[in-house]
Amino acid sequence: MKKHNFYAGPSILPEFTKEKTAEAVINFAGTGLSVMEVSHRSKEFVAVMEDARSLVKELLQVPEGYSVLFLQGGASLQFLMAPYNLMGKKAAYLNTGSWASKAIKEAKLFGEVAEVASSKDANFNYIPKNYEVPADADYFHITTNNTIFGTELLNDPNVNVPLVADMSSDIFSRPVDVSKYNLIYAGAQKNLGPSGATLVIVKDEALGKINRPIPTMLDYKVHIGQDSMFNTPSTLAVFGCLQTLLWLKNAGGVEAIEQVNKEKANFLYSELDRNKLFVPTVPDPEDRSRMNVTFVMAPDYTELEKDFLDFATSKGMMGIKGHRSIGGFRASLYNAMPVESVKALIETMQDFEKNK
C-alpha cells in the first residue's frame, strides 16, 4: 500500500532528493567515500556549499548586498541570533502562534519588545490586521507560516521599518521580495531538506550596528566571513538541501511551484468546506495556510475523531494527527507533496463520510 506523508516536519522530500542523497551516503562525488565522512573543506564539499548558496540566490532572486548562510540550531537558535545581531533597544513582533511567541521570549532578553498584535484570543486561528508598527523599532518580526495553527501570511508586509521573517515552513513555496527584509531564516526540515541545516539570508549592511559584544558563534558576520564554515556544517543536510534546490529549479522554480501549491490547497479546502464531517480551524480563507491545512470534526461528529484517524491511517495517510494545541487533524502540503496524495486524502475523507 502506498504511503502518503503528511507529517509537518521533518516532512516529505522529493524522490530526487532522497535518491541523490542516498547515493552520496555511499559514494560522494566519485570520491568513493560517504558525504558523511569527507572533510567539509574538501573541494568536493566546498562545491556543494557554494552551489547551494548560489541556487538560493537564483531561485529567490536575492539582490546584491545579501549573504546566504547554512547554519545549525534551527529556527529556535535564530530566535536568539536575530535580536543579538539586529536589535539595539526595541523591536516589534507580530504574534501569530507558538513559534512567534518563542521568538518574542528570546527578543525580550535584549530590549523592549512591542507586540503589535496577537491572535491568541482565538487560539491563533487568524492573522491580525490593521496593526501599527512603531517607527522607532529596529525591525519588525513576522512568522510567515504557522505550522501548528494553519495560518499563513501570503504577501510581504509593507511597513516602515526593516523586516525579519521566520519562513521555516513556507520558504520556496512562493515568490518573496527579499529586498524588503533585513533577515530571513528557515529551518530546512519542512520545505527544503533534511533536518540539521538552517537557511539564513541576511542583508550585509544591517550588520555591525549593535554595540553589545556578540559571541563568535552567534555573530552573522563571522559566519559570512567563513562561508558558513566557521564550524563544521551539517554536511549531509546541506547536500540534501542542494538536491531539493536542484529539483525545484528543474520543476520551474518558485513561481511554478506556487501554482501547484495553490491547486493542492484549493482541492483540500474545498473538500473541507463541503464535507459535513469536517471543519477547517481557520475560518477566513485569506488566512488559511497552503502548507499546513488544519481541521477538526464538525460539532455533531466529534466522537468520530479517533475512528477517522484510524481509518485514514489504514488507507496510508501518515502524519495527519493534529498538534496537541488544537487537536483534530493536520495535512502538510509542502512543495514535495504530490497532487495525487492530496486527492487520495480527499477520497479517504469522502469514503469515511459515506459510511456515517
Stockholm file with secondary structure:
# STOCKHOLM 1.0

chainA/1-356         MKKHNFYAGPSILPEFTKEKTAEAVINFAGTGLSVMEVSHRSKEFVAVMEDARSLVKELLQVPEGYSVLFLQGGASLQFLMAPYNLMGKKAAYLNTGSWASKAIKEAKLFGEVAEVASSKDANFNYIPKNYEVPADADYFHITTNNTIFGTELLNDPNVNVPLVADMSSDIFSRPVDVSKYNLIYAGAQKNLGPSGATLVIVKDEALGKINRPIPTMLDYKVHIGQDSMFNTPSTLAVFGCLQTLLWLKNAGGVEAIEQVNKEKANFLYSELDRNKLFVPTVPDPEDRSRMNVTFVMAPDYTELEKDFLDFATSKGMMGIKGHRSIGGFRASLYNAMPVESVKALIETMQDFEKNK
#=GR chainA/1-356 SS CCCEECCSSSCCCCHHHHHHHHHHHHSSTTSSSCTTSSCTTSHHHHHHHHHHHHHHHHHHTCCTTEEEEEESSHHHHHHHHHHHHHCSSEEEEEECSHHHHHHHHHHTTTSEEEEEEECGGGTTCSCCCSCCCCTTCSCEEEESEETTTTEECCSCCCCSSCEEEECTTTTTSSCCCGGGEEEEEEETTTTTSSTTCEEEEEEGGGSSCCCSCCCGGGCHHHHHHTTTCSSCCCHHHHHHHHHHHHHHHHTTHHHHHHHHHHHHHHHHHHHHHHCTTEEESCCCGGGBCSSEEEEEECGGGGGGHHHHHHHHHHTTEESCBCCTTTCSEEEECCTTCCHHHHHHHHHHHHHHHHTC
#=GC SS_cons         CCCEECCSSSCCCCHHHHHHHHHHHHSSTTSSSCTTSSCTTSHHHHHHHHHHHHHHHHHHTCCTTEEEEEESSHHHHHHHHHHHHHCSSEEEEEECSHHHHHHHHHHTTTSEEEEEEECGGGTTCSCCCSCCCCTTCSCEEEESEETTTTEECCSCCCCSSCEEEECTTTTTSSCCCGGGEEEEEEETTTTTSSTTCEEEEEEGGGSSCCCSCCCGGGCHHHHHHTTTCSSCCCHHHHHHHHHHHHHHHHTTHHHHHHHHHHHHHHHHHHHHHHCTTEEESCCCGGGBCSSEEEEEECGGGGGGHHHHHHHHHHTTEESCBCCTTTCSEEEECCTTCCHHHHHHHHHHHHHHHHTC
//
